[in-house]
């Protein structure tokens, strides 16, 4: 008896708080996804980190043993200064002739800042530059988001909504099924044009990169993760790349166009009817009711547009009045003398 009541109470509670339960499960699943990802990365990368530390310690000991005039403290100070300069994008290598703050490099920096990619290979060195970066980003990032949203909205209308509507009317295919097919084809084409083909190009131009590293750079950049461990053009010599500024400018254009295309694909997938139905499971009840009321209002408006005009309906229901001469001929043929009577409730221009 008690168990039955408890089951009924649990079923009633789950029915009343379905969205809250789904949202709590979503939070738990996301935290679990983070924990699983952290565990996998730790298991994969930790052995490589320990191995690299051992190699650096061995190289340091070899250097000190071969150069007895250099003390351990002096070497420590030199390495700390070199690492600090490297964090600011300045290398101490002899073959490094790339300048980080010419106009094209600065343009590349501003594009990575405003799109929140932020590779971190070039950072402001002065206090004035850091203060201006804060002010510039404070205005530029919202403007960039607005600019990208305006472009993406136009492109989604042109590349997603219109084709789906056209083929839906032309082929009479269900819109949800057609939307999934279109999103799959669009994602495949964009991945080919802005991931795999550029990765092959970077693999051909960057002598120190393999294809996986090139593909990794393209994906990290277009998703605005921007770890900064791979930046094209950093390892080029003057002989390998005679036009470094043109190369950096082409990369800037590629990153901006690729980001727009990624946003178009994401917006197309976000508007899938199946995904909208899935998202509603995590909405509050008031939002669900609002969506249903909006749907009912739209359906009511569509039905009202399809209803005929009441005046036209009354006109079609009015009885047809035969003429007086036709009724007289009918009476003579029948040989009756029934007087003429007009149909009740009918008038023609206010007269019988």
C-alpha positions in Angstrom: 0.0 0.0 0.0 2.7 2.4 1.0 4.9 1.4 -1.9 2.0 2.0 -4.3 1.4 5.5 -3.0 5.1 6.2 -3.2 5.2 5.1 -6.8 2.2 7.3 -7.6 3.8 10.2 -5.9 7.0 9.7 -7.8 5.1 9.4 -11.1 3.1 12.6 -10.4 6.2 14.5 -9.3 8.1 13.4 -12.5 5.2 14.5 -14.6 4.9 17.9 -13.0 8.6 18.6 -13.0 9.7 16.9 -16.3 11.6 19.9 -17.6 13.5 20.5 -14.4 14.5 16.8 -14.2 15.7 16.9 -17.8 17.7 20.0 -17.1 19.3 18.5 -14.1 20.2 15.4 -16.1 21.7 17.7 -18.8 23.9 19.4 -16.2 25.0 16.0 -14.8 25.8 14.6 -18.3 27.8 17.7 -19.2 29.9 17.5 -16.0 30.4 13.8 -16.6 31.5 14.7 -20.2 34.1 17.2 -18.8 35.4 14.6 -16.3 35.7 11.9 -18.9 37.5 14.3 -21.3 39.9 15.4 -18.6 40.7 11.7 -17.7 41.3 10.8 -21.3 43.6 13.8 -22.0 45.5 13.1 -18.8 46.0 9.5 -19.7 47.2 10.3 -23.2 49.3 13.4 -22.6 50.9 12.9 -19.2 53.4 10.2 -20.3 54.6 12.5 -23.2 55.0 15.4 -20.7 57.1 13.3 -18.3 59.2 12.1 -21.2 59.8 15.6 -22.5 60.8 16.8 -19.0 63.3 14.0 -18.7 64.8 14.9 -22.1 65.1 18.6 -21.1 66.8 17.7 -17.9 69.2 15.5 -19.7 70.0 18.2 -22.3 70.5 20.7 -19.6 73.0 18.5 -17.7 74.9 17.8 -21.0 75.1 21.5 -21.7 76.5 22.3 -18.2 78.9 19.4 -18.3 80.3 20.5 -21.7 80.4 24.2 -20.8 81.9 24.4 -17.3 82.2 28.2 -17.5 78.4 28.6 -17.4 76.9 28.1 -14.0 73.5 26.6 -13.3 72.1 29.9 -12.0 73.2 31.7 -15.1 71.6 29.2 -17.4 68.4 29.3 -15.3 68.3 33.1 -15.7 68.9 32.9 -19.5 66.2 30.3 -20.0 63.7 32.2 -17.9 64.3 35.3 -19.9 64.0 33.5 -23.2 60.7 31.8 -22.1 59.3 35.2 -21.0 60.2 36.7 -24.4 58.7 33.7 -26.2 55.4 34.2 -24.3 55.3 37.7 -25.8 55.9 36.4 -29.3 59.6 37.2 -29.5 62.0 34.4 -30.3 65.7 34.3 -29.5 66.5 31.9 -32.4 69.0 33.2 -34.8 66.9 32.5 -37.9 63.9 34.3 -36.6 63.4 37.4 -38.7 59.6 37.6 -38.5 58.2 40.9 -37.0 55.0 40.6 -35.1 53.9 44.2 -35.3 54.1 45.3 -38.9 50.8 46.3 -40.4 49.8 42.8 -41.8 50.7 41.0 -38.6 48.8 43.6 -36.6 45.8 43.0 -38.9 46.1 39.3 -38.2 46.2 40.1 -34.5 43.1 42.3 -34.5 41.2 39.6 -36.4 42.1 36.9 -33.9 41.2 39.3 -31.0 37.8 40.4 -32.4 36.8 36.9 -33.3 37.9 35.7 -29.9 40.3 33.1 -31.5 43.3 34.5 -29.7 46.3 32.3 -30.6 48.5 34.0 -28.0 51.6 34.0 -30.1 51.6 37.8 -30.3 50.5 39.9 -27.4 50.9 43.6 -26.6 54.2 44.4 -25.0 53.6 47.8 -23.6 51.1 49.0 -21.0 49.6 51.4 -23.5 49.1 48.5 -25.9 47.4 46.4 -23.2 45.1 49.3 -22.2 44.2 49.9 -25.9 43.6 46.2 -26.4 41.0 46.2 -23.6 39.2 49.3 -25.0 39.4 48.1 -28.6 38.0 44.6 -27.7 35.3 46.1 -25.5 33.8 47.8 -28.5 35.0 45.6 -31.2 33.8 42.2 -30.0 30.1 43.1 -29.7 30.3 44.9 -33.1 31.9 41.8 -34.6 29.2 39.5 -33.1 26.5 41.8 -34.6 28.3 41.9 -37.9 28.7 38.1 -38.1 25.1 37.6 -37.0 23.8 39.9 -39.8 25.9 38.1 -42.4 25.0 34.6 -41.1 21.3 35.5 -41.1 21.4 36.5 -44.8 23.5 33.5 -45.8 21.2 31.1 -43.8 18.2 32.5 -45.6 19.9 32.1 -49.0 21.7 28.8 -48.5 19.3 26.9 -46.1 15.8 28.2 -45.8 15.1 28.9 -49.4 16.5 25.7 -50.8 14.5 23.6 -48.2 11.3 25.5 -48.9 11.8 25.2 -52.7 12.4 21.4 -52.7 9.6 20.9 -50.2 7.2 22.5 -52.6 8.8 21.0 -55.7 9.2 17.3 -54.5 6.5 17.2 -51.8 9.1 15.8 -49.3 8.5 16.3 -45.6 10.3 19.4 -44.4 12.0 17.7 -41.3 13.5 15.0 -43.5 14.5 17.5 -46.2 16.1 19.7 -43.5 18.3 16.9 -42.2 19.4 15.9 -45.7 20.3 19.6 -46.5 22.1 20.1 -43.2 24.2 16.9 -43.9 25.1 18.0 -47.4 25.9 21.5 -46.3 28.2 20.3 -43.5 30.0 17.9 -45.8 30.6 20.6 -48.4 31.8 23.1 -45.8 34.1 20.6 -44.2 35.6 19.8 -47.6 36.1 23.4 -48.6 37.3 24.9 -45.3 38.9 22.0 -43.4 40.3 19.3 -45.6 41.4 21.3 -48.7 43.0 24.1 -46.5 44.7 21.4 -44.4 46.2 19.9 -47.5 47.4 23.4 -48.6 49.0 24.0 -45.2 50.6 20.6 -45.3 52.2 21.5 -48.6 53.4 25.0 -47.4 54.4 24.3 -43.8 57.4 22.0 -44.0 57.3 21.1 -40.3 53.6 20.1 -40.3 52.0 16.8 -41.2 48.5 16.5 -42.5 47.0 15.8 -39.1 48.7 18.9 -37.6 47.4 21.0 -40.5 43.9 19.6 -40.0 44.2 20.2 -36.3 45.2 23.9 -36.9 42.2 24.5 -39.3 39.7 23.0 -36.8 41.1 24.7 -33.8 41.1 28.1 -35.6 37.7 27.9 -37.2 36.0 26.9 -33.9 37.8 29.9 -32.3 39.5 27.7 -29.8 42.9 29.1 -30.8 45.4 27.3 -28.7 48.3 28.9 -30.4 50.6 25.8 -30.5 50.5 25.9 -34.3 50.6 29.2 -36.2 51.3 29.2 -39.9 54.3 31.2 -41.1 56.2 31.0 -37.9 58.8 28.5 -39.1 59.3 29.9 -42.6 62.6 31.2 -43.8 63.0 33.9 -46.4 63.8 31.3 -49.0 60.8 29.1 -48.2 58.3 32.0 -48.2 59.4 35.1 -50.2 56.1 36.9 -49.5 55.3 36.4 -45.8 53.0 39.4 -45.5 50.8 38.2 -48.4 50.8 34.8 -46.9 49.6 36.2 -43.5 47.0 38.3 -45.2 45.6 35.2 -47.0 45.4 33.3 -43.7 43.4 36.2 -42.2 40.9 36.2 -45.0 40.6 32.4 -44.8 39.9 32.5 -41.1 37.2 35.1 -41.4 35.4 33.4 -44.3 35.8 30.0 -42.6 34.3 31.3 -39.3 31.3 32.7 -41.2 30.7 29.3 -42.9 31.0 27.5 -39.6 28.4 29.8 -38.1 26.1 29.2 -41.1 26.4 25.4 -40.6 25.7 25.7 -36.9 22.7 27.9 -37.4 21.4 25.5 -40.0 21.7 22.6 -37.6 20.2 24.7 -34.8 17.1 25.3 -36.9 16.4 21.6 -37.5 12.8 20.7 -36.4 14.1 17.6 -34.6 16.6 19.7 -32.6 13.9 22.2 -31.8 11.7 19.4 -30.5 14.6 18.0 -28.4 15.4 21.5 -26.9 11.8 21.9 -25.8 12.3 19.1 -23.3 14.6 21.3 -21.3 12.4 24.4 -21.3 10.2 25.6 -18.5 6.5 25.0 -18.6 5.7 28.6 -19.2 8.0 28.7 -22.2 6.3 25.5 -23.6 2.9 27.1 -23.1 4.1 30.2 -24.8 5.3 28.2 -27.8 2.1 26.2 -28.0 0.0 29.4 -27.8 2.2 31.0 -30.5 1.7 27.9 -32.7 -2.1 28.0 -32.1 -2.2 31.7 -33.0 -0.3 31.1 -36.2 -2.5 28.1 -37.1 -5.7 30.2 -36.3 -4.5 33.0 -38.6 -3.8 30.6 -41.4 -7.2 29.0 -41.0 -8.9 32.4 -41.0 -7.1 33.3 -44.2 -8.5 30.2 -45.8 -12.2 30.8 -44.6 -14.5 32.3 -47.2 -16.1 35.7 -46.7 -19.4 35.6 -44.8 -21.0 37.9 -47.3 -20.1 35.6 -50.1 -21.4 32.7 -48.2 -24.8 34.5 -47.6 -24.9 35.4 -51.2 -24.5 31.8 -52.3 -27.3 30.7 -49.9 -29.9 33.2 -51.1 -32.7 31.5 -53.0 -33.2 32.1 -56.7 -36.3 34.2 -57.4 -38.1 33.3 -60.7 -39.6 36.1 -62.7 -43.4 36.9 -62.5 -43.9 36.0 -66.2 -42.3 32.5 -65.7 -44.7 31.9 -62.7 -47.7 33.1 -64.8 -46.8 30.7 -67.7 -46.5 27.9 -65.2 -49.9 28.6 -63.8 -51.6 28.8 -67.2 -50.0 25.5 -68.3 -51.2 23.8 -65.1 -54.6 25.4 -65.4 -54.7 26.6 -61.8 -55.5 30.0 -60.4 -53.2 30.1 -57.4 -52.2 33.7 -56.7 -48.5 34.7 -57.0 -46.6 34.9 -53.8 -43.0 36.1 -53.4 -40.5 34.0 -51.5 -40.4 35.1 -47.8 -37.5 37.2 -46.7 -36.2 38.0 -50.2 -35.9 41.5 -51.7 -34.4 42.8 -54.8 -33.1 46.3 -54.5 -35.7 46.8 -51.7 -38.7 45.9 -53.9 -40.7 42.7 -54.5 
